[in-house]
């Protein structure tokens, strides 16, 4: 029998298997996204029952098999159970997990994505920030982790960082005033929005939810993210229908 592995992560999906078992998908710091079985987890007296529910964050003890893992024990550090008391919050949180499951990979370093999920769920549960803002921040930082995000740091044509006021939707990047030649393929970007985009993409993860936006600036941010996400993410997330 293989050695027991200690994996730090979060349950991003869970489904019943047979009469008493569960199959869960974990996003872990050490192994990325993995599938695991939890034997007897659906029994009322199972010591790992609660640890196999979505949003359970902690340390999972597991054996590695040929095609999947088997979880034998878990120490949950946070359940994010406050989310379940708010329908809108739980729908948005489920959307976050679905995005993480779709974009994450196996046997790669997913510590940044794991950290993003944890901080986003914590911000959502705290009710300190507008949930719509949390969503857009989460989506934009996810794009950064994926390595496919809008170029908002320099002109995509000449590389200059000054006098950038329009975003080219075809080339997916900012263009400076000198290089702007086709306004039909670009949209106007305020300097405030440009700063927000740059901040979310480059700041330390712990500072992601350290700001709020006035309504007009948030609406501009919201519209930009809706445009970019719909143009570049070719996947329909089931949980998005409830948002």
C-alpha positions in Angstrom: 0.0 0.0 0.0 1.3 3.5 -0.9 2.1 6.0 1.8 -0.5 8.4 3.1 -0.3 11.8 1.5 -1.1 15.0 3.3 -2.8 17.4 0.9 -3.9 21.0 1.6 -6.9 22.0 -0.4 -10.6 22.6 -0.8 -13.5 20.4 -2.0 -14.7 22.0 -5.3 -17.3 19.3 -6.1 -18.9 16.3 -4.5 -21.2 13.6 -5.7 -22.7 10.4 -4.2 -21.3 7.0 -5.2 -23.2 3.8 -4.4 -25.0 3.7 -1.1 -22.4 5.1 1.3 -19.5 6.6 -0.6 -18.7 10.0 -2.2 -16.5 11.0 -5.1 -15.0 14.4 -4.6 -12.8 16.7 -6.6 -10.1 18.5 -4.6 -8.1 21.5 -5.6 -4.8 21.0 -3.7 -1.6 22.9 -3.2 0.6 19.9 -3.7 -1.1 18.0 -6.6 -3.4 20.5 -8.3 -6.8 19.1 -9.1 -7.4 15.5 -8.1 -10.4 13.1 -7.9 -10.8 11.2 -4.7 -13.1 8.6 -3.2 -14.3 8.9 0.4 -15.5 5.5 1.5 -18.5 5.5 3.8 -18.7 9.3 3.8 -22.4 9.3 3.4 -23.0 7.4 6.6 -24.4 9.5 9.4 -21.6 8.6 11.8 -18.7 8.9 9.3 -15.8 11.1 10.7 -15.2 12.5 7.2 -18.7 13.2 6.1 -18.6 17.0 6.6 -15.2 17.1 5.1 -16.5 15.9 1.7 -18.9 18.8 1.2 -18.1 21.6 -1.2 -16.2 24.5 0.3 -14.6 22.4 3.0 -11.0 23.8 3.3 -8.3 22.0 5.1 -5.8 19.1 5.1 -6.8 15.8 3.6 -5.1 12.5 4.2 -5.2 10.3 1.2 -3.8 7.2 -0.6 -2.8 7.6 -4.2 -4.2 4.9 -6.5 -3.7 4.3 -10.2 -6.6 6.6 -11.4 -7.7 8.4 -8.3 -7.1 9.0 -4.6 -8.8 7.6 -1.5 -9.4 10.1 1.3 -9.1 8.4 4.7 -9.1 11.4 7.1 -9.4 15.2 7.0 -8.9 18.2 9.2 -11.2 20.9 8.1 -10.0 24.4 9.0 -12.9 26.3 7.5 -16.3 25.2 6.1 -17.5 28.6 4.8 -20.9 27.6 6.3 -22.0 31.2 6.5 -22.4 31.1 2.7 -25.2 28.6 3.0 -27.4 31.2 4.8 -27.4 33.5 1.8 -28.9 32.2 -1.5 -27.1 34.7 -3.7 -23.8 34.2 -1.9 -24.0 30.4 -2.2 -24.8 30.7 -6.0 -21.8 33.0 -6.5 -19.6 30.8 -4.4 -20.6 27.7 -6.5 -19.8 29.7 -9.6 -16.3 30.3 -8.2 -15.8 26.6 -7.6 -17.0 25.7 -11.0 -14.6 28.1 -12.7 -11.8 26.7 -10.6 -12.6 23.1 -11.5 -12.8 24.0 -15.2 -9.5 25.8 -15.4 -7.3 23.9 -12.9 -5.0 21.1 -13.9 -3.6 17.9 -12.4 -0.1 17.6 -11.0 0.7 21.3 -11.3 1.2 24.0 -8.8 -2.3 25.4 -8.1 -1.3 27.3 -4.9 -2.2 30.7 -6.4 -5.6 29.5 -7.6 -6.3 27.9 -4.2 -5.3 31.1 -2.5 -7.6 33.1 -4.8 -10.6 30.8 -4.0 -10.0 31.0 -0.3 -9.7 34.8 -0.2 -12.7 35.3 -2.5 -14.9 33.0 -0.4 -13.8 34.7 2.8 -14.6 38.1 1.2 -18.0 36.9 0.1 -18.8 35.4 3.5 -17.8 38.6 5.4 -20.4 40.7 3.5 -18.0 43.6 3.7 -17.7 43.9 -0.1 -20.3 44.0 -2.9 -20.7 40.5 -4.3 -20.7 41.8 -7.8 -17.3 43.4 -7.3 -16.0 40.2 -5.8 -17.1 38.3 -8.8 -15.4 40.6 -11.3 -12.2 40.6 -9.3 -12.2 36.8 -9.1 -12.8 36.5 -12.8 -10.0 38.9 -13.7 -7.4 37.3 -11.4 -8.4 33.9 -12.7 -7.5 35.1 -16.2 -4.1 36.2 -14.8 -3.5 32.8 -13.3 -4.4 31.2 -16.6 -1.9 33.4 -18.4 -4.5 34.8 -20.8 -5.6 38.3 -19.7 -6.0 41.7 -21.2 -2.8 43.7 -21.8 -3.5 46.9 -19.8 0.1 47.7 -18.9 1.5 49.0 -22.2 0.5 49.8 -25.8 0.2 46.6 -27.7 1.7 48.3 -30.8 4.6 50.4 -29.6 5.1 49.3 -25.9 4.7 52.8 -24.4 2.9 53.1 -21.1 1.7 56.7 -21.4 -1.4 58.2 -23.0 -3.4 55.0 -23.2 -7.1 55.7 -23.4 -8.6 53.0 -25.6 -8.7 49.2 -25.5 -8.5 47.2 -28.8 -11.0 44.4 -28.5 -9.5 42.4 -31.3 -5.9 42.6 -30.2 -7.0 42.4 -26.5 -4.8 45.2 -25.3 -4.5 48.9 -24.7 -3.3 51.2 -27.5 -1.8 54.7 -26.9 -3.1 57.8 -28.6 -0.3 57.7 -31.2 -1.1 54.2 -32.3 -4.9 54.4 -32.3 -6.0 54.1 -35.9 -9.4 52.3 -35.8 -11.9 53.3 -33.2 -14.4 50.8 -34.6 -12.4 48.0 -33.0 -11.7 49.7 -29.7 -13.5 51.0 -26.7 -12.8 54.0 -24.4 -11.2 53.2 -21.1 -11.1 55.8 -18.3 -7.8 56.2 -16.4 -9.6 55.1 -13.2 -10.6 51.8 -14.8 -7.2 51.3 -16.2 -5.8 51.7 -12.7 -8.3 49.2 -11.3 -7.5 46.6 -14.0 -3.7 47.0 -13.5 -4.1 46.8 -9.7 -6.2 43.6 -9.7 -3.8 41.9 -12.2 -0.6 42.9 -10.4 -1.3 43.4 -6.6 -0.3 41.0 -3.9 -3.2 38.5 -3.5 -3.9 39.7 0.1 -4.8 43.2 -1.2 -7.3 42.0 -3.8 -10.3 42.9 -1.7 -8.9 46.0 -0.1 -10.9 48.6 -2.1 -14.4 49.6 -3.1 -15.6 51.4 -6.2 -18.1 54.2 -6.8 -21.1 53.1 -8.8 -20.1 54.7 -12.1 -16.6 53.2 -11.9 -17.9 49.8 -10.9 -20.3 49.8 -13.9 -17.5 50.5 -16.2 -15.5 47.7 -14.7 -18.5 45.4 -14.8 -19.1 46.2 -18.5 -15.5 45.6 -19.4 -15.3 42.3 -17.7 -18.6 41.1 -19.2 -17.3 42.0 -22.6 -13.9 40.4 -22.2 -15.3 37.2 -20.5 -18.0 36.6 -23.1 -15.5 37.2 -26.0 -12.7 35.0 -24.7 -14.2 32.3 -22.4 -15.9 29.7 -24.7 -17.6 27.8 -22.0 -21.1 28.0 -20.3 -20.9 27.6 -16.6 -24.1 26.0 -15.2 -24.0 28.0 -11.9 -23.9 31.3 -13.8 -27.6 30.9 -14.7 -28.5 31.6 -11.1 -26.5 34.8 -10.7 
